[in-house]
């Protein structure tokens, strides 16, 4: 089985069930040593996300607001929004492996493992959505994460932006979401959503840690210091730091962020 050509096909597959089934067949072949890296692979620049055929894409401000998670409609919107993040994360992890040829085997091991996690996360959320009467594609979405992939066609920028910025932001946001959900008493679906979010949060720490490892690798290859992270983020997402609210210090430290970095991210010195 060809490695890059198969990944390209999976990346272009829109239906989540088909995408996940194709990925799992590929991943098994990869783990069994039955894939082959083609020579002279030139990656395609994708000009539209794979989900464009099944989701209505709108500007971020037009995405339906998740106002009341105590209602069925609020839970549908919330789960759909998180599922969209996970679907996008599947494609981004696959694109890491597809786009950057000539990397050490450990690089492909890491990002295919991440893709496998993201598939499982999507399925957990999809199961909950099915129970409350919706499915992926029922509500409008924005393409911010897809755009992040478009804007980062070099390894250094990709590892800075996707795992160390967007996924790391999730380490900050998820505990705040959990805290709000835990104030809603006696709702079995809320309890199940909380359980799934905790699984995602725990595993995202490892995803960000993998990103940190390969960001450090890319910095060494480029002959730059890891402090270039802030230059990259300011160039692509101006005004991101410092933030008015703090960051998840414990999770970010576990994922590889240094105290020097963490102290630049928020309003106060944290370590």
Backbone torsions as a table, in degrees:
resi	resn	phi	psi	omega
1	UNK	NA	129.0	179.0
2	UNK	-72.9	135.7	-173.9
3	UNK	-72.4	-61.6	-172.2
4	UNK	-71.8	-39.7	-180.0
5	UNK	-63.7	-38.5	179.0
6	UNK	-68.2	-41.4	177.4
7	UNK	-61.2	-40.4	178.3
8	UNK	-60.1	-43.0	178.9
9	UNK	-63.1	-43.8	179.8
10	UNK	-64.5	-42.1	179.2
11	UNK	-60.7	-33.2	-178.7
12	UNK	-85.8	-3.5	179.4
13	UNK	-81.8	126.8	-174.5
14	UNK	-90.0	-47.5	-175.0
15	UNK	-61.4	123.9	-175.4
16	UNK	-58.5	-42.8	-179.1
17	UNK	-63.1	-42.9	179.0
18	UNK	-66.6	-41.0	-179.8
19	UNK	-61.8	-47.1	-176.9
20	UNK	-67.5	-41.0	177.9
21	UNK	-62.8	-43.1	179.3
22	UNK	-65.2	-40.8	179.1
23	UNK	-63.2	-43.8	-176.3
24	UNK	-66.0	-35.7	175.4
25	UNK	-65.0	-43.1	177.6
26	UNK	-63.9	-44.8	-176.0
27	UNK	-64.3	-38.9	176.1
28	UNK	-62.2	-43.7	178.0
29	UNK	-62.0	-40.1	178.6
30	UNK	-62.3	-48.2	-178.5
31	UNK	-65.5	-29.2	179.1
32	UNK	-85.1	2.5	179.6
33	UNK	74.7	26.3	-175.4
34	UNK	-108.0	19.6	173.6
35	UNK	-114.0	154.9	-177.5
36	UNK	-132.6	126.4	176.9
37	UNK	-73.2	121.4	178.2
38	UNK	-71.2	152.2	174.3
39	UNK	-84.2	150.8	176.1
40	UNK	57.2	47.1	178.6
41	UNK	-79.8	123.1	175.6
42	UNK	-110.7	109.8	-175.7
43	UNK	-68.9	146.6	177.2
44	UNK	-82.0	142.8	170.8
45	UNK	-88.7	112.5	-178.0
46	UNK	-78.4	125.8	-177.4
47	UNK	-99.0	-1.8	175.4
48	UNK	-150.5	146.5	-179.6
49	UNK	-71.2	153.6	-178.0
50	UNK	-63.5	-27.9	-178.0
51	UNK	-81.1	2.4	-177.4
52	UNK	-61.2	-25.5	-179.1
53	UNK	-82.4	-13.2	-176.7
54	UNK	-122.2	-10.5	180.0
55	UNK	-123.4	146.7	170.7
56	UNK	-85.0	120.1	-176.8
57	UNK	-96.5	126.6	-178.6
58	UNK	-131.3	165.1	173.4
59	UNK	-61.3	153.3	-177.0
60	UNK	-51.8	-39.0	-177.9
61	UNK	-71.6	-13.2	179.6
62	UNK	-94.8	-5.9	177.7
63	UNK	-68.5	133.9	-179.2
64	UNK	-54.6	134.5	-178.0
65	UNK	-78.8	141.4	-179.9
66	UNK	-92.9	86.3	-169.8
67	UNK	-83.2	-46.3	-171.6
68	UNK	-133.0	96.8	-178.1
69	UNK	-71.2	-3.9	176.8
70	UNK	-80.7	-11.1	178.8
71	UNK	-102.0	158.5	178.1
72	UNK	-61.0	-44.4	-179.9
73	UNK	-61.1	-42.8	178.6
74	UNK	-63.0	-38.7	178.6
75	UNK	-68.8	-38.9	176.6
76	UNK	-60.0	-47.9	-179.1
77	UNK	-64.1	-41.3	-179.7
78	UNK	-64.0	-50.8	-178.8
79	UNK	-62.8	-38.2	179.5
80	UNK	-64.0	-41.5	-179.9
81	UNK	-64.1	-42.7	179.2
82	UNK	-69.4	-39.3	177.7
83	UNK	-61.6	-36.8	178.7
84	UNK	-65.1	-39.0	175.3
85	UNK	-60.1	-44.0	-178.0
86	UNK	-69.3	-38.7	175.4
87	UNK	-60.6	-46.6	179.0
88	UNK	-61.6	-36.3	179.9
89	UNK	-68.6	-32.4	174.4
90	UNK	-59.0	-51.9	-177.9
91	UNK	-62.5	-39.4	-179.5
92	UNK	-66.0	-43.3	178.4
93	UNK	-62.5	-42.2	177.5
94	UNK	-65.2	-36.9	-179.6
95	UNK	-68.6	-32.8	174.2
96	UNK	-56.2	-48.1	-177.2
97	UNK	-69.5	-35.3	-178.4
98	UNK	-73.7	-40.7	-166.4
99	UNK	-81.2	-27.9	-170.0
100	UNK	-113.3	93.2	179.7
101	UNK	-80.3	161.6	174.6
102	UNK	75.8	15.6	179.2
103	UNK	-87.6	162.3	174.5
104	UNK	-59.7	152.7	-179.3
105	UNK	-56.1	-34.6	-178.5
106	UNK	-59.5	-29.4	178.6
107	UNK	-63.5	-47.6	-179.7
108	UNK	-69.7	-36.7	175.0
109	UNK	-56.3	-47.3	-175.7
110	UNK	-63.8	-49.7	-171.5
111	UNK	-78.2	-26.2	173.4
112	UNK	-73.3	-34.1	173.7
113	UNK	-63.7	-41.2	176.6
114	UNK	-62.1	-45.5	178.9
115	UNK	-58.0	-38.9	178.3
116	UNK	-63.5	-42.4	175.9
117	UNK	-60.4	-45.9	-176.3
118	UNK	-64.9	-35.7	175.5
119	UNK	-60.8	-44.1	179.9
120	UNK	-65.8	-40.4	177.2
121	UNK	-59.9	-44.8	-180.0
122	UNK	-60.6	-41.8	-179.1
123	UNK	-66.6	-37.9	176.7
124	UNK	-60.4	-45.3	178.9
125	UNK	-68.5	-39.6	179.1
126	UNK	-61.7	-37.3	177.5
127	UNK	-63.4	-40.9	177.7
128	UNK	-67.7	-40.0	178.7
129	UNK	-61.7	-42.3	-179.8
130	UNK	-59.8	-38.8	-178.7
131	UNK	-65.3	-31.0	-178.3
132	UNK	-105.3	17.3	166.6
133	UNK	86.2	32.1	173.5
134	UNK	-145.6	171.5	177.3
135	UNK	-146.6	167.8	-179.3
136	UNK	-63.0	130.5	-177.5
137	UNK	106.2	-9.3	-178.6
138	UNK	-74.0	-21.0	-177.1
139	UNK	-127.3	154.6	178.6
140	UNK	-63.8	153.2	179.3
141	UNK	-135.4	164.5	171.2
142	UNK	-110.5	166.4	-173.4
143	UNK	-112.1	34.1	-177.2
144	UNK	-60.2	-40.9	-179.4
145	UNK	-72.4	-36.1	174.5
146	UNK	-61.4	-42.8	178.7
147	UNK	-61.9	-36.3	177.4
148	UNK	-60.3	-39.8	176.3
149	UNK	-65.9	-39.8	178.0
150	UNK	-61.4	-37.9	-174.6
151	UNK	-81.2	-6.7	-175.4
152	UNK	-127.4	78.9	-178.2
153	UNK	-92.7	-4.3	173.6
154	UNK	-107.4	148.9	-175.1
155	UNK	-58.5	-42.8	-176.6
156	UNK	-58.6	-50.0	-179.9
157	UNK	-67.9	-38.5	-177.5
158	UNK	-62.1	-46.8	-178.3
159	UNK	-70.2	-30.2	176.1
160	UNK	-68.8	-44.5	-169.2
161	UNK	-84.5	-48.6	-171.5
162	UNK	-75.8	-63.0	-179.7
163	UNK	-76.1	-40.4	-171.4
164	UNK	-87.6	-8.9	175.7
165	UNK	-114.7	-65.7	-175.1
166	UNK	-68.7	-50.6	-179.9
167	UNK	-66.4	-37.0	177.7
168	UNK	-66.0	-33.1	174.3
169	UNK	-59.9	-33.8	177.0
170	UNK	-64.6	-32.4	176.1
171	UNK	-63.5	-30.7	177.8
172	UNK	-78.8	-42.1	-171.2
173	UNK	-77.9	-36.9	-172.5
174	UNK	-62.3	-43.3	177.1
175	UNK	-59.9	-34.7	177.6
176	UNK	-67.2	-40.3	177.1
177	UNK	-64.0	-44.6	179.5
178	UNK	-59.6	-41.8	-179.5
179	UNK	-59.8	-41.2	178.9
180	UNK	-68.3	-43.3	-178.9
181	UNK	-64.8	-34.6	-177.9
182	UNK	-69.8	-10.0	176.3
183	UNK	-84.9	-6.7	-179.9
184	UNK	-92.7	109.8	-173.0
185	UNK	-86.3	150.8	166.9
186	UNK	65.2	28.8	-180.0
187	UNK	-117.7	110.6	-175.5
188	UNK	-62.8	-37.5	179.5
189	UNK	-67.0	-41.1	177.3
190	UNK	-59.6	-41.0	179.0
191	UNK	-62.7	-37.8	179.4
192	UNK	-72.5	-37.1	175.5
193	UNK	-62.2	-43.7	178.6
194	UNK	-59.0	-43.2	-179.5
195	UNK	-60.8	-43.8	179.6
196	UNK	-66.8	-42.1	180.0
197	UNK	-62.4	-35.0	178.4
198	UNK	-67.5	-38.1	175.1
199	UNK	-61.5	-47.3	-179.3
200	UNK	-61.0	-46.3	-179.2
201	UNK	-59.3	-46.9	-179.0
202	UNK	-60.0	-42.3	-175.6
203	UNK	-79.6	-25.6	178.0
204	UNK	-67.5	-27.1	176.2
205	UNK	-58.2	-44.2	178.9
206	UNK	-66.5	-35.4	178.6
207	UNK	-63.5	-43.8	179.3
208	UNK	-67.0	-36.9	177.8
209	UNK	-61.7	-41.0	176.5
210	UNK	-62.6	-42.1	177.6
211	UNK	-61.4	-38.9	178.5
212	UNK	-63.1	-41.6	179.7
213	UNK	-60.4	-44.8	-176.1
214	UNK	-83.0	-20.5	169.8
215	UNK	-67.3	-44.0	177.1
216	UNK	-60.7	-40.2	177.3
217	UNK	-61.5	-46.3	-179.0
218	UNK	-65.1	-37.3	177.3
219	UNK	-62.8	-44.0	179.7
220	UNK	-63.7	-42.2	178.5
221	UNK	-63.1	-35.6	-178.5
222	UNK	-87.8	-7.5	179.8
223	UNK	70.2	36.2	179.7
224	UNK	-125.3	160.6	178.3
225	UNK	-83.1	155.3	179.4
226	UNK	-62.4	-16.5	177.7
227	UNK	-64.1	-13.1	176.2
228	UNK	-62.1	-17.0	177.5
229	UNK	-50.6	-48.5	-176.8
230	UNK	-68.0	-32.9	176.6
231	UNK	-65.4	-41.9	-179.3
232	UNK	-65.1	-47.4	-177.6
233	UNK	-65.9	-39.7	179.7
234	UNK	-66.6	-35.2	179.1
235	UNK	-69.1	-42.0	-175.3
236	UNK	-90.6	-31.6	-178.6
237	UNK	-136.6	73.6	-173.8
238	UNK	-57.6	143.5	176.1
239	UNK	79.1	13.0	-178.4
240	UNK	-71.1	-32.1	-179.9
241	UNK	-132.5	148.2	-5.0
242	UNK	-76.9	158.3	-179.2
243	UNK	-99.3	155.0	176.3
244	UNK	-71.0	-36.7	177.0
245	UNK	-96.4	155.2	-177.3
246	UNK	-76.2	-172.8	-178.1
247	UNK	-122.5	165.8	178.1
248	UNK	-79.0	87.9	-171.4
249	UNK	-59.9	-48.7	-176.4
250	UNK	-60.4	-46.6	-177.9
251	UNK	-67.7	-41.5	-179.1
252	UNK	-67.9	-37.6	176.8
253	UNK	-64.5	-41.6	177.8
254	UNK	-63.3	-27.1	-178.9
255	UNK	-90.4	1.9	173.2
256	UNK	111.2	-4.9	178.9
257	UNK	-72.3	138.2	179.1
258	UNK	-84.9	161.9	175.8
259	UNK	-60.3	-37.3	178.4
260	UNK	-59.0	-43.0	178.5
261	UNK	-67.2	-46.3	-176.8
262	UNK	-62.2	-35.5	-179.7
263	UNK	-69.4	-19.4	177.7
264	UNK	-87.5	-11.8	-170.0
265	UNK	-88.4	-31.0	-175.9
266	UNK	-119.0	-175.7	-177.3
267	UNK	-75.7	-19.5	-174.6
268	UNK	-127.0	158.5	173.3
269	UNK	-72.3	128.7	-174.3
270	UNK	-113.8	-14.5	177.6
271	UNK	-162.7	NA	NA
